[in-house]
Amino acid sequence: VSDLTAQDDVDFEPTGVDSSWSNEVGIGYRFNRNFRGEFTYGTNIARNKNKINDSDRDWDGNWFETSSLFASAYYDFMGTSKLSPYLGIGLGTTTVHTNLNYSGSTDSEAFTFGYQSKIGISYAAFESTDLFLEGIYQGTKAFNLGGDNFNPLEAWAAHLGVRYKL
């Protein structure tokens, strides 16, 4: 994860975080030369760069993670070389989990709608194996945590991976 921000809907400014881990595992099906689908489970783990404390509210969480389940569709721009650029979009659910201590609440998990878009390139290393590099944008719908409403989370990530084909 290269950049992730969070804010609430009252008077917080965007709170930057340092990312520490992003991963994804999935299973998919190729419908034809250009179109494929995929179900994935992924996580993003991050730490707050700064804390926001005042007399009315106390954002005292120093880490949070998102866990997402997505159904995604991809379009592969297949050419004659071993390189194949692609675009993808996905919809699903995201669970936000944190060690948040917010307004005295012990509520540390929220469930919300999630979405993603991807741009990447695959390299056909072997007949049954592709290597890929992709950039990912992920977001969530607004959610409630600790009795307060939070604006959507947004994340940018880069993944390097292996795709095995049967």
Backbone as CSV, one residue per row, in Angstrom:
resi,resn,N_x,N_y,N_z,CA_x,CA_y,CA_z,C_x,C_y,C_z
1,VAL,0.859,-1.169,0.000,0.000,0.000,0.000,0.898,1.221,0.000
2,SER,0.701,2.094,-0.944,1.565,3.257,-1.018,0.950,4.474,-0.347
3,ASP,-0.372,4.574,-0.278,-1.003,5.740,0.316,-2.392,5.348,0.791
4,LEU,-2.749,5.746,1.998,-4.046,5.423,2.566,-4.438,6.565,3.475
5,THR,-5.684,7.046,3.398,-6.124,8.134,4.254,-7.456,7.793,4.892
6,ALA,-7.720,8.407,6.046,-8.985,8.213,6.741,-9.375,9.528,7.392
7,GLN,-10.677,9.765,7.506,-11.159,10.951,8.212,-12.580,10.690,8.682
8,ASP,-13.023,11.440,9.706,-14.422,11.311,10.104,-15.215,12.457,9.503
9,ASP,-16.530,12.466,9.738,-17.367,13.440,9.044,-17.607,14.720,9.832
10,VAL,-16.956,14.906,10.960,-17.214,16.100,11.748,-16.106,17.134,11.553
11,ASP,-14.957,16.936,12.195,-13.937,17.976,12.089,-12.513,17.443,12.032
12,PHE,-12.323,16.204,11.665,-10.966,15.711,11.473,-10.467,16.104,10.098
13,GLU,-9.226,16.411,10.009,-8.564,16.544,8.726,-8.139,15.140,8.307
14,PRO,-7.858,14.921,7.028,-7.384,13.589,6.628,-6.181,13.177,7.462
15,THR,-6.184,11.938,7.926,-5.117,11.405,8.753,-4.281,10.461,7.924
16,GLY,-3.049,10.811,7.688,-2.172,9.954,6.911,-1.731,8.744,7.707
17,VAL,-1.435,7.689,7.010,-0.945,6.475,7.661,0.224,5.929,6.870
18,ASP,1.092,5.215,7.568,2.172,4.496,6.921,1.703,3.082,6.676
19,SER,1.801,2.648,5.464,1.363,1.295,5.161,2.462,0.312,5.514
20,SER,2.041,-0.905,5.834,3.041,-1.906,6.149,2.836,-3.199,5.378
21,TRP,1.634,-3.460,4.861,1.411,-4.710,4.161,0.133,-4.653,3.344
22,SER,0.168,-5.243,2.167,-1.003,-5.411,1.324,-0.840,-6.740,0.599
23,ASN,-1.891,-7.555,0.582,-1.805,-8.835,-0.125,-3.164,-9.224,-0.676
24,GLU,-3.148,-10.243,-1.549,-4.389,-10.699,-2.165,-4.185,-12.121,-2.683
25,VAL,-5.208,-12.937,-2.547,-5.211,-14.284,-3.103,-6.570,-14.481,-3.772
26,GLY,-6.583,-15.192,-4.888,-7.852,-15.335,-5.594,-7.921,-16.574,-6.464
27,ILE,-9.115,-16.786,-6.992,-9.365,-17.859,-7.938,-10.211,-17.263,-9.061
28,GLY,-9.892,-17.644,-10.299,-10.583,-17.016,-11.409,-10.863,-17.954,-12.551
29,TYR,-11.496,-17.403,-13.580,-11.866,-18.165,-14.771,-11.715,-17.273,-15.995
30,ARG,-11.076,-17.787,-17.055,-10.938,-17.055,-18.308,-12.099,-17.458,-19.217
31,PHE,-12.944,-16.473,-19.575,-14.106,-16.732,-20.418,-13.735,-16.829,-21.892
32,ASN,-12.806,-15.993,-22.319,-12.293,-16.032,-23.690,-10.925,-15.364,-23.691
33,ARG,-10.417,-15.085,-24.851,-9.070,-14.519,-24.973,-8.890,-13.219,-24.192
34,ASN,-9.919,-12.389,-24.131,-9.784,-11.069,-23.512,-10.457,-10.905,-22.153
35,PHE,-11.490,-11.686,-21.848,-12.245,-11.476,-20.615,-12.019,-12.603,-19.608
36,ARG,-11.831,-12.180,-18.340,-11.716,-13.148,-17.250,-12.363,-12.573,-15.994
37,GLY,-12.729,-13.448,-15.085,-13.326,-13.052,-13.815,-12.527,-13.644,-12.673
38,GLU,-12.728,-13.082,-11.476,-11.918,-13.506,-10.342,-12.641,-13.190,-9.036
39,PHE,-12.536,-14.081,-8.067,-12.951,-13.835,-6.684,-11.683,-13.741,-5.859
40,THR,-11.551,-12.669,-5.073,-10.330,-12.482,-4.297,-10.624,-12.115,-2.848
41,TYR,-9.665,-12.431,-1.993,-9.648,-11.989,-0.604,-8.338,-11.235,-0.419
42,GLY,-8.402,-10.014,0.094,-7.193,-9.221,0.287,-7.225,-8.437,1.573
43,THR,-6.033,-8.066,2.053,-5.909,-7.258,3.262,-4.958,-6.094,3.026
44,ASN,-5.214,-5.013,3.733,-4.310,-3.859,3.822,-4.109,-3.583,5.301
45,ILE,-2.866,-3.468,5.727,-2.555,-3.173,7.124,-1.764,-1.872,7.155
46,ALA,-2.143,-0.958,8.066,-1.495,0.350,8.107,-1.412,0.870,9.539
47,ARG,-0.491,1.801,9.745,-0.321,2.470,11.039,-0.514,3.967,10.860
48,ASN,-1.157,4.605,11.855,-1.353,6.052,11.810,-0.025,6.781,11.916
49,LYS,0.159,7.824,11.091,1.351,8.671,11.192,1.245,9.616,12.377
50,ASN,0.029,10.039,12.675,-0.156,10.994,13.762,-1.475,10.709,14.459
51,LYS,-1.544,11.130,15.726,-2.776,10.985,16.494,-3.455,12.338,16.563
52,ILE,-4.780,12.318,16.657,-5.538,13.553,16.792,-6.266,13.478,18.125
53,ASN,-5.955,14.401,19.015,-6.583,14.427,20.332,-7.086,15.837,20.610
54,ASP,-8.301,15.957,21.082,-8.806,17.220,21.598,-9.841,16.898,22.655
55,SER,-10.463,17.927,23.237,-11.362,17.698,24.354,-12.637,16.979,23.944
56,ASP,-13.052,17.087,22.667,-14.303,16.486,22.228,-14.146,15.061,21.714
57,ARG,-12.984,14.729,21.211,-12.809,13.416,20.608,-11.383,12.939,20.800
58,ASP,-11.203,11.644,20.765,-9.897,11.046,20.985,-9.686,9.925,19.984
59,TRP,-8.936,10.223,18.920,-8.566,9.188,17.950,-7.286,8.600,18.477
60,ASP,-7.366,7.431,19.107,-6.198,6.853,19.750,-5.848,5.501,19.145
61,GLY,-6.287,5.260,17.930,-5.916,4.013,17.273,-4.571,4.189,16.598
62,ASN,-3.663,3.231,16.769,-2.381,3.384,16.097,-2.215,2.413,14.939
63,TRP,-3.220,1.577,14.655,-3.180,0.722,13.465,-4.601,0.369,13.060
64,PHE,-4.752,0.015,11.806,-6.003,-0.571,11.349,-5.716,-1.423,10.129
65,GLU,-6.658,-2.305,9.856,-6.532,-3.151,8.670,-7.890,-3.276,8.013
66,THR,-7.862,-3.518,6.714,-9.080,-3.809,5.984,-8.958,-5.212,5.408
67,SER,-10.039,-5.943,5.440,-10.132,-7.267,4.815,-11.274,-7.195,3.819
68,SER,-10.987,-7.539,2.559,-11.995,-7.374,1.508,-12.213,-8.651,0.720
69,LEU,-13.466,-8.889,0.350,-13.838,-9.942,-0.586,-14.386,-9.254,-1.829
70,PHE,-13.792,-9.547,-3.001,-14.200,-8.896,-4.238,-14.535,-9.905,-5.322
71,ALA,-15.526,-9.559,-6.136,-15.782,-10.223,-7.411,-15.348,-9.210,-8.464
72,SER,-14.387,-9.601,-9.324,-13.802,-8.658,-10.272,-13.883,-9.175,-11.694
73,ALA,-13.927,-8.246,-12.636,-13.900,-8.553,-14.068,-12.681,-7.867,-14.671
74,TYR,-12.032,-8.543,-15.636,-10.811,-8.034,-16.253,-10.920,-8.080,-17.771
75,TYR,-10.274,-7.111,-18.394,-10.114,-7.127,-19.844,-8.621,-7.149,-20.129
76,ASP,-8.157,-8.212,-20.815,-6.753,-8.364,-21.196,-6.567,-7.905,-22.632
77,PHE,-5.623,-7.015,-22.855,-5.281,-6.549,-24.194,-4.231,-7.509,-24.762
78,MET,-4.704,-8.650,-25.248,-3.805,-9.704,-25.717,-3.196,-9.320,-27.059
79,GLY,-1.882,-9.389,-27.129,-1.175,-9.123,-28.381,-0.433,-10.377,-28.818
80,THR,0.579,-10.177,-29.597,1.362,-11.318,-30.072,2.594,-11.555,-29.213
81,SER,2.925,-10.637,-28.301,4.096,-10.826,-27.450,3.691,-11.530,-26.163
82,LYS,4.655,-11.776,-25.304,4.396,-12.411,-24.008,3.844,-11.419,-22.981
83,LEU,3.870,-10.124,-23.311,3.346,-9.090,-22.418,1.888,-8.794,-22.746
84,SER,1.080,-8.672,-21.707,-0.343,-8.408,-21.893,-0.820,-7.396,-20.845
85,PRO,-1.085,-6.133,-21.229,-1.663,-5.181,-20.286,-3.127,-5.533,-20.002
86,TYR,-3.627,-5.106,-18.845,-5.030,-5.380,-18.512,-5.607,-4.296,-17.620
87,LEU,-6.954,-4.234,-17.615,-7.737,-3.369,-16.742,-8.733,-4.230,-15.982
88,GLY,-9.046,-3.847,-14.742,-10.013,-4.610,-13.959,-10.817,-3.728,-13.026
89,ILE,-12.040,-4.177,-12.723,-12.885,-3.518,-11.725,-13.505,-4.585,-10.838
90,GLY,-13.754,-4.248,-9.588,-14.332,-5.208,-8.661,-15.235,-4.563,-7.639
91,LEU,-16.207,-5.336,-7.161,-17.144,-4.915,-6.119,-17.184,-5.989,-5.048
92,GLY,-17.447,-5.578,-3.813,-17.528,-6.562,-2.746,-17.766,-5.939,-1.393
93,THR,-17.242,-6.585,-0.376,-17.403,-6.139,1.005,-16.035,-5.908,1.629
94,THR,-15.993,-4.978,2.572,-14.763,-4.686,3.299,-15.075,-4.600,4.788
95,THR,-14.245,-5.256,5.590,-14.315,-5.140,7.038,-13.135,-4.298,7.494
96,VAL,-13.407,-3.248,8.272,-12.372,-2.398,8.839,-12.208,-2.815,10.290
97,HIS,-10.980,-3.150,10.687,-10.688,-3.576,12.051,-9.549,-2.711,12.588
98,THR,-9.666,-2.264,13.839,-8.644,-1.390,14.419,-8.541,-1.592,15.919
99,ASN,-7.488,-1.055,16.512,-7.378,-1.007,17.967,-7.882,0.347,18.464
100,LEU,-8.822,0.906,17.747,-9.374,2.231,17.999,-9.963,2.355,19.399
101,ASN,-9.617,3.438,20.058,-10.280,3.854,21.292,-10.884,5.201,20.969
102,TYR,-12.143,5.220,20.578,-12.768,6.441,20.079,-13.965,6.787,20.935
103,SER,-13.932,7.931,21.569,-15.024,8.412,22.429,-15.383,7.384,23.484
104,GLY,-14.391,6.663,24.010,-14.621,5.688,25.062,-15.210,4.379,24.597
105,SER,-15.367,4.172,23.302,-15.975,2.962,22.779,-14.953,1.841,22.658
106,THR,-15.434,0.616,22.779,-14.567,-0.549,22.543,-14.914,-1.210,21.215
107,ASP,-15.825,-0.610,20.444,-16.183,-1.118,19.122,-14.976,-0.967,18.201
108,SER,-14.483,-2.073,17.654,-13.249,-1.993,16.866,-13.395,-2.581,15.464
109,GLU,-14.624,-2.843,15.012,-14.807,-3.453,13.700,-16.051,-2.886,13.016
110,ALA,-15.912,-2.625,11.720,-17.033,-2.127,10.918,-17.068,-2.884,9.598
111,PHE,-18.262,-3.117,9.089,-18.488,-3.851,7.848,-19.110,-2.889,6.844
112,THR,-18.559,-2.809,5.614,-19.069,-1.849,4.640,-18.851,-2.347,3.209
113,PHE,-19.411,-1.644,2.258,-19.263,-1.930,0.836,-17.862,-1.512,0.384
114,GLY,-17.232,-2.322,-0.468,-15.907,-1.996,-0.997,-15.871,-2.111,-2.514
115,TYR,-14.903,-1.461,-3.117,-14.736,-1.505,-4.572,-13.262,-1.332,-4.903
116,GLN,-12.890,-1.729,-6.119,-11.510,-1.580,-6.545,-11.422,-1.434,-8.061
117,SER,-10.320,-0.859,-8.496,-9.976,-0.836,-9.917,-8.487,-1.158,-10.015
118,LYS,-8.115,-1.779,-11.137,-6.734,-2.219,-11.324,-6.264,-1.909,-12.737
119,ILE,-4.979,-1.667,-12.845,-4.311,-1.590,-14.128,-3.010,-2.364,-13.959
120,GLY,-2.723,-3.221,-14.918,-1.539,-4.046,-14.750,-1.004,-4.583,-16.053
121,ILE,0.057,-5.373,-15.913,0.661,-6.030,-17.062,1.094,-7.427,-16.639
122,SER,0.773,-8.405,-17.494,1.146,-9.800,-17.252,2.266,-10.191,-18.206
123,TYR,3.121,-11.069,-17.748,4.174,-11.628,-18.583,4.019,-13.136,-18.568
124,ALA,3.840,-13.750,-19.749,3.678,-15.205,-19.866,5.051,-15.861,-19.710
125,ALA,5.414,-16.173,-18.463,6.726,-16.750,-18.174,6.819,-18.191,-18.661
126,PHE,5.759,-18.943,-18.451,5.669,-20.340,-18.885,4.267,-20.572,-19.417
127,GLU,4.027,-21.718,-19.992,2.698,-22.008,-20.548,1.606,-21.914,-19.484
128,SER,1.911,-22.323,-18.260,0.894,-22.339,-17.207,1.114,-21.270,-16.134
129,THR,2.069,-20.371,-16.327,2.380,-19.396,-15.282,2.613,-18.007,-15.862
130,ASP,1.914,-17.022,-15.295,2.125,-15.614,-15.626,2.718,-14.910,-14.414
131,LEU,3.575,-13.954,-14.662,4.025,-13.015,-13.642,3.298,-11.712,-13.919
132,PHE,2.913,-10.988,-12.876,2.200,-9.734,-13.115,2.612,-8.646,-12.142
133,LEU,2.434,-7.421,-12.594,2.626,-6.222,-11.789,1.391,-5.368,-12.005
134,GLU,0.760,-4.927,-10.891,-0.469,-4.154,-11.031,-0.534,-3.029,-10.014
135,GLY,-1.191,-1.960,-10.432,-1.525,-0.861,-9.542,-2.996,-0.972,-9.188
136,ILE,-3.324,-0.735,-7.933,-4.684,-0.950,-7.436,-5.168,0.288,-6.689
137,TYR,-6.405,0.673,-6.940,-7.099,1.670,-6.137,-8.250,0.943,-5.456
138,GLN,-8.332,1.040,-4.129,-9.441,0.442,-3.388,-10.105,1.510,-2.543
139,GLY,-11.415,1.382,-2.389,-12.170,2.317,-1.575,-13.302,1.619,-0.853
140,THR,-13.871,2.317,0.112,-15.020,1.806,0.841,-16.103,2.870,0.864
141,LYS,-17.296,2.439,1.199,-18.397,3.343,1.499,-18.160,3.871,2.917
142,ALA,-18.797,4.951,3.284,-18.713,5.457,4.653,-19.152,4.362,5.627
143,PHE,-18.650,4.409,6.854,-18.970,3.368,7.826,-19.068,3.956,9.223
144,ASN,-19.665,3.190,10.153,-19.841,3.595,11.534,-18.923,2.757,12.408
145,LEU,-18.169,3.435,13.273,-17.253,2.747,14.186,-17.259,3.500,15.506
146,GLY,-17.500,2.803,16.589,-17.517,3.450,17.899,-18.632,4.451,18.060
147,GLY,-19.721,4.277,17.310,-20.847,5.192,17.413,-20.734,6.439,16.566
148,ASP,-19.648,6.593,15.831,-19.473,7.751,14.965,-19.325,7.312,13.520
149,ASN,-19.749,8.200,12.612,-19.665,7.918,11.182,-18.314,8.360,10.636
150,PHE,-17.714,7.518,9.800,-16.438,7.825,9.163,-16.640,7.888,7.658
151,ASN,-15.931,8.811,7.032,-15.944,8.915,5.581,-15.244,7.692,4.987
152,PRO,-15.404,7.479,3.702,-14.797,6.311,3.059,-13.275,6.273,3.209
153,LEU,-12.730,5.063,3.262,-11.286,4.861,3.202,-10.879,4.738,1.746
154,GLU,-9.674,5.155,1.433,-9.122,5.009,0.087,-7.707,4.466,0.211
155,ALA,-7.324,3.573,-0.696,-5.982,3.004,-0.673,-5.447,2.846,-2.086
156,TRP,-4.159,3.139,-2.253,-3.440,2.883,-3.492,-2.397,1.836,-3.162
157,ALA,-2.260,0.840,-4.013,-1.298,-0.231,-3.756,-0.678,-0.700,-5.060
158,ALA,0.434,-1.388,-4.929,1.073,-2.061,-6.058,1.316,-3.502,-5.645
159,HIS,0.957,-4.430,-6.503,1.171,-5.850,-6.234,2.041,-6.458,-7.316
160,LEU,2.933,-7.302,-6.898,3.744,-8.123,-7.772,3.333,-9.546,-7.473
161,GLY,2.993,-10.345,-8.506,2.472,-11.656,-8.196,2.678,-12.689,-9.290
162,VAL,2.161,-13.880,-8.983,2.215,-15.037,-9.880,0.803,-15.527,-10.085
163,ARG,0.458,-15.834,-11.332,-0.854,-16.381,-11.675,-0.623,-17.752,-12.303
164,TYR,-1.184,-18.772,-11.672,-1.059,-20.137,-12.187,-2.314,-20.479,-12.977
165,LYS,-2.155,-21.022,-14.179,-3.289,-21.360,-15.047,-3.345,-22.877,-15.231
166,LEU,-4.532,-23.439,-15.066,-4.737,-24.880,-15.284,-4.950,-25.175,-16.748
